[in-house]
Amino acid sequence: MAGVSRIAKEQTVVGLDIGTNLIKMVEVKGTRGGLLLTAVGIRPTPPDVISNGVIVDPETLGTAVRTLHASLGGRSRAVVSSVAGQSSLVVRPIEVPKSTREELRR
């Protein structure tokens, strides 16, 4: 959650997670005391808009996202998002030589 500390005071940001089954949205506002959760919404992802991790019907998906945002009374256009799909993450094992603490600090 390193990026969370970058939300400025009085700034409102929308968090959007587009999954194969559900679209989740939150709205948070930066305050002097930290973050304030101001809205939460969940709706089913429309059928057949995501196939094998690829958005195949962006118009329908966009309408669903706009409808959810409007239902929350959202005004912020600043969005942090995540989209479902296996291609969005690449994991590769690598071999790393053993190092001392001093070598790691450099």
Number of C-alpha atoms within 10 A of each C-alpha: 5 5 7 10 10 10 16 15 13 12 14 22 22 22 15 20 18 21 16 21 13 14 22 20 22 20 24 20 19 19 14 9 7 13 19 13 12 14 16 16 14 13 15 13 19 16 12 12 17 21 12 11 15 16 18 13 14 12 11 16 20 12 12 17 20 13 13 19 22 11 12 16 11 17 12 14 10 12 14 13 12 14 16 19 16 10 9 10 8 6 5 5 5 6 5 6 5 8 9 7 8 7 8 8 7 5
